[in-house]
Amino acid sequence: MEGYLLKWVNYLWGWKRRYFILHNGVLHYCQDKGQPHRGAIHLNVAEIALHSRNPRRLTIDTGCTMIHLKAASPEEAKMWVTVLRTAKDQLLEEETIKEGSSLVTGAEEEDPMAQALGKLATLQAELEEDLDAIGRSADPLFSRAVQRSKDLKVQFR
């Protein structure tokens, strides 16, 4: 699934329109369709819910970050929540099947390599969320620095 939603940025910038793409259990987003991704939300570590008071809003809680989104209508918000929860459930089901298949083959313990890869995937998800948060907070600072340097050039001419 893919489409535009409003994403809460902060109190300075408010709600920003972003293009979201759900692919393989990861919700990517960018400024506009076809542009480079600005962030990714891994659903295997996320809790997805409709907002309690505003039926157009949904939240994704990754444990590290709370992402607030707003759809064009309550129906669209419900559809996004349903699709995101289904994608998360499929991820969890795939993990359960993988664990079950190792039991069927007679492996009493999970393969150490599989454990390491699972931990690595979790760390990667957390790192991407942290980098995304750093990027969001660095963007306004960088923009202000560029503007101030332009202002200084104007003053000295």
Buried (B, 14 or more C-beta within 10 A) or exposed (E): BEBBBBBBBEEEEEEBEBBBBBEEBBBBBBEEEEEEBBBBBBBBBBEBBBBEEEBBBBBBEBEEBEBBBBBEEEEBBBBBBEBBBBBBEBBEEEEEEEEEEBEEEEEEEEEEEEEEEBEEEEEEBBEBBEEBEEEBEEEEEEEEEEEEEEEEEEEEE
